[in-house]
Amino acid sequence: MVTETKAGRRVPAPLLILGSVVSIQAGQAAGKAMFGLVGTAGVVTLRLTFAALVLLLVRRPAPPRRESLGLIAALGTAMAGMHLIYPAMERLPVGVASMLQFLGPLTLALVKARRAADLLWAGLAATGVVLLYGPSGSSLPAAGVAFALASGACMAAYLVLNKRAGEPDTLAWAVAFAALLVLPLAPLTGGALLRPGVLWAGLGLALLSAVVPWSLDMAALRRLPAQVVAVMVSLEPAAGALAGLVLLDEHLGWPGWLAVACVSAASAGAAVSAAPGRGKHP
């Protein structure tokens, strides 16, 4: 099991979350860079398979209880569905795909909203979508948008189910189940997955975009309120846009950047609004 070292405890918890955000978005951009080698099917298969192997070897989870099998299957299915972000990125810039994906968790937060003021965050997110389909976004491929939104819906389901699971062992088994779901995609790569260089790249991708950010998140959640983590995770669309720019030379234009900023701000605002005890003084 991954444990938090003394050195890790000296690192400010917000930096752990920032590291997680950067790691997962850089990993997604790196995954997109591998499309030419193994296609989206290969990237998804490599990422989930190696993530499952690493988690099972490191955590060595206890055998799942019978009553938890349904939850493991549901959580694993949601995690596999989140990987629709990869076919979305095949058709869209990383930042745009990440922004559309983030509408899933944001919608979940807004559905739970109880204050009239929370409509402000819904309006801000809607502004981002309008900007995306404005001067620079009218030609966005419908299939890419659909994949990104479906991935976001699966992310929302993952957040609900992961909170219900609560145990790291359940998460490890869910990742393994997700890997089994995507293994049938492997033959679509025409044997490219068996090349040693590709396997090493797949291991690096799984570590960068899955294992490392999950570990950082767990370490930070021990020291930060979940709501603070949610606000910082709202930086993911912006981090995705930066990763696409730096690693893939993807330029969004000012409407795209403003759309990403609107959705990130709406996500952060919704997280703050949902904070327990908001408005109370100590």
C-alpha positions in Angstrom: 0.0 0.0 0.0 1.2 3.5 -0.8 2.0 5.3 2.4 2.8 9.0 3.0 6.4 9.6 3.9 7.8 12.3 6.2 9.0 14.1 3.1 5.5 13.9 1.6 4.0 15.3 4.8 6.4 18.3 4.5 5.0 19.1 1.1 2.1 21.6 1.4 -1.1 19.7 0.6 -2.3 22.3 -2.0 0.9 21.5 -4.0 0.0 17.8 -3.9 -3.4 18.6 -5.6 -1.7 20.9 -8.1 0.8 18.1 -8.9 -2.1 15.8 -9.4 -3.9 18.2 -11.7 -0.8 18.8 -13.8 0.1 15.1 -13.9 -3.2 13.8 -15.1 -3.6 16.5 -17.8 0.0 16.1 -19.0 -0.6 12.4 -19.0 -3.7 12.8 -21.2 -1.8 15.0 -23.6 1.0 12.4 -23.7 -1.6 9.7 -24.4 -2.9 11.8 -27.3 0.7 11.9 -28.6 0.6 8.1 -28.7 -2.4 7.8 -31.0 -0.2 7.5 -34.0 1.5 4.4 -32.5 -1.4 2.4 -31.1 -4.6 4.5 -31.7 -7.1 5.4 -29.1 -8.0 1.8 -28.4 -4.4 1.0 -27.6 -3.9 4.0 -25.4 -7.0 3.2 -23.4 -6.0 -0.4 -23.0 -2.4 0.4 -22.0 -3.5 3.0 -19.5 -6.1 0.9 -17.7 -4.2 -2.4 -17.8 -1.0 -1.0 -16.4 -2.8 1.1 -13.8 -4.6 -2.0 -12.6 -1.4 -4.1 -12.5 0.5 -1.4 -10.5 -2.4 -0.9 -8.0 -2.9 -4.6 -7.5 0.8 -5.2 -7.0 1.4 -2.3 -4.7 -1.8 -2.3 -2.7 -2.3 -6.1 -2.6 -6.0 -5.6 -1.9 -8.0 -8.2 0.1 -10.3 -10.3 -2.0 -13.6 -8.4 -2.6 -16.6 -9.3 -0.5 -19.6 -10.6 -2.3 -21.7 -7.7 -1.3 -19.3 -5.3 -2.8 -19.1 -6.9 -6.2 -22.0 -4.8 -7.6 -20.4 -1.6 -6.5 -17.0 -2.7 -7.9 -18.6 -3.5 -11.3 -20.5 -0.2 -11.4 -17.5 1.9 -10.4 -15.3 0.0 -12.9 -17.8 0.6 -15.6 -17.8 4.3 -14.8 -14.0 4.4 -14.9 -13.9 2.7 -18.2 -16.5 5.1 -19.6 -14.4 8.1 -18.4 -11.8 6.9 -21.0 -14.2 8.2 -23.8 -12.1 11.3 -23.3 -9.5 9.7 -25.5 -11.6 9.4 -28.6 -12.9 12.9 -27.8 -9.3 14.2 -27.8 -8.7 12.5 -31.1 -11.2 15.0 -32.6 -10.8 18.0 -30.2 -8.0 19.9 -28.6 -7.1 18.6 -25.2 -8.3 21.7 -23.4 -11.6 21.7 -25.1 -12.2 18.0 -24.5 -11.2 18.5 -20.8 -13.6 21.5 -20.5 -16.5 19.6 -21.9 -15.8 16.6 -19.8 -15.8 18.8 -16.7 -19.3 19.8 -17.4 -20.3 16.4 -16.0 -19.1 16.9 -12.4 -20.2 20.6 -12.6 -23.7 19.5 -13.5 -23.7 17.1 -10.6 -22.7 19.9 -8.2 -25.3 22.2 -9.6 -28.0 19.6 -9.3 -27.3 19.4 -5.6 -27.3 23.2 -5.3 -29.9 24.7 -2.9 -29.2 28.4 -3.2 -30.5 30.8 -5.8 -27.1 32.4 -6.0 -25.8 29.0 -7.4 -27.6 29.9 -10.6 -24.7 32.3 -11.2 -22.3 29.3 -11.6 -24.7 27.6 -14.0 -24.9 30.8 -16.0 -21.1 31.1 -16.0 -20.7 27.5 -17.3 -23.3 28.2 -20.0 -21.4 31.3 -21.0 -18.3 29.1 -21.5 -20.3 26.7 -23.7 -21.6 29.6 -25.8 -18.1 31.0 -26.2 -16.9 27.6 -27.3 -19.5 27.5 -30.0 -18.9 31.1 -31.0 -16.4 32.4 -33.4 -13.8 29.6 -32.9 -16.1 26.7 -31.9 -18.8 26.5 -34.6 -16.9 23.7 -36.4 -16.3 21.4 -33.4 -16.9 17.8 -34.5 -20.2 16.5 -33.1 -18.7 13.1 -32.4 -15.9 14.6 -30.3 -18.3 16.7 -28.3 -20.5 13.7 -27.7 -17.5 11.6 -26.5 -16.4 14.3 -24.2 -19.8 14.8 -22.7 -20.3 11.1 -22.2 -17.0 10.9 -20.5 -18.1 13.8 -18.2 -21.3 11.9 -17.3 -19.2 8.8 -16.4 -16.9 11.1 -14.3 -20.0 12.3 -12.4 -21.1 8.7 -11.8 -17.5 7.8 -10.7 -17.5 10.6 -8.1 -20.8 9.4 -6.6 -19.8 5.7 -6.6 -16.2 6.3 -5.4 -17.6 8.2 -2.4 -19.9 5.3 -1.7 -17.0 2.9 -2.0 -14.8 4.7 0.5 -12.0 2.0 0.6 -8.8 2.0 -1.5 -9.2 -1.8 -2.0 -12.5 -1.3 -3.7 -10.9 1.3 -6.0 -8.1 -1.1 -6.9 -10.6 -3.8 -7.9 -12.7 -1.4 -9.8 -9.7 -0.3 -11.9 -9.0 -4.0 -12.6 -12.6 -4.5 -13.6 -12.4 -1.5 -15.9 -9.2 -2.9 -17.5 -11.1 -6.2 -18.2 -13.8 -4.2 -19.9 -11.4 -2.5 -22.3 -9.2 -5.5 -23.0 -11.3 -6.6 -26.0 -10.1 -3.4 -27.7 -6.5 -4.7 -27.8 -6.9 -6.7 -31.1 -7.9 -3.4 -32.8 -4.2 -2.3 -32.5 -3.0 -5.0 -34.9 -0.3 -6.3 -32.5 1.2 -2.8 -31.9 0.7 -3.3 -28.1 3.3 -6.1 -28.0 6.2 -3.9 -29.0 8.6 -3.4 -26.0 8.9 0.4 -26.6 5.1 0.7 -26.7 4.8 -1.3 -23.5 7.2 0.9 -21.7 5.5 4.0 -23.0 2.2 2.6 -21.8 3.6 2.0 -18.3 4.8 5.5 -18.2 1.4 6.8 -19.3 -0.4 4.8 -16.6 2.0 6.1 -13.9 1.8 9.7 -15.1 -1.9 10.0 -15.8 -3.4 7.5 -13.2 -1.2 6.1 -10.4 0.7 9.2 -9.5 -2.3 11.6 -9.4 -4.5 9.1 -7.5 -1.7 8.7 -4.9 -1.3 12.5 -4.6 -5.1 12.9 -4.3 -5.2 10.4 -1.4 -2.3 12.0 0.4 -3.9 15.5 0.1 -7.4 14.4 1.1 -5.9 13.3 4.5 -4.9 16.9 5.1 -7.4 19.1 3.3 -11.2 19.3 3.3 -12.7 17.6 0.3 -14.2 21.0 -0.7 -10.8 22.6 -1.0 -9.7 19.7 -3.1 -12.7 20.2 -5.4 -11.9 23.9 -5.9 -8.3 23.1 -6.9 -9.3 20.3 -9.2 -11.4 22.9 -11.0 -8.1 23.9 -12.6 -8.1 20.8 -14.7 -9.6 22.3 -17.9 -7.0 25.1 -17.8 -4.2 22.6 -17.1 -5.5 20.5 -20.0 -5.4 23.5 -22.3 -1.8 24.4 -21.2 -0.7 20.8 -21.6 -2.2 20.7 -25.1 -0.4 24.0 -25.9 3.0 23.0 -24.5 3.1 19.3 -25.5 1.0 19.3 -28.7 1.1 22.9 -29.9 -2.7 23.2 -29.8 -3.8 26.8 -29.9 -7.3 27.6 -28.7 -7.7 31.3 -29.5 -9.1 33.7 -27.0 -12.7 32.5 -27.1 -11.5 29.0 -26.3 -9.3 30.2 -23.4 -12.2 32.3 -22.1 -14.6 29.3 -22.3 -12.1 27.2 -20.3 -11.8 30.0 -17.7 -15.6 30.3 -17.4 -16.1 26.5 -16.8 -13.1 26.4 -14.3 -14.5 29.4 -12.4 -18.0 27.9 -12.4 -16.7 24.6 -11.0 -14.7 26.4 -8.3 -17.7 28.6 -7.4 -20.0 25.6 -7.2 -17.6 23.8 -4.9 -17.3 26.8 -2.6 -21.1 27.2 -2.5 -21.5 23.6 -1.6 -19.1 23.8 1.3 -20.7 22.6 4.6 -21.1 25.4 7.1 -20.8 28.1 4.5 -21.9 31.4 5.9 -21.2 30.4 9.5 -18.6 32.0 11.7 -16.2 29.9 13.9 
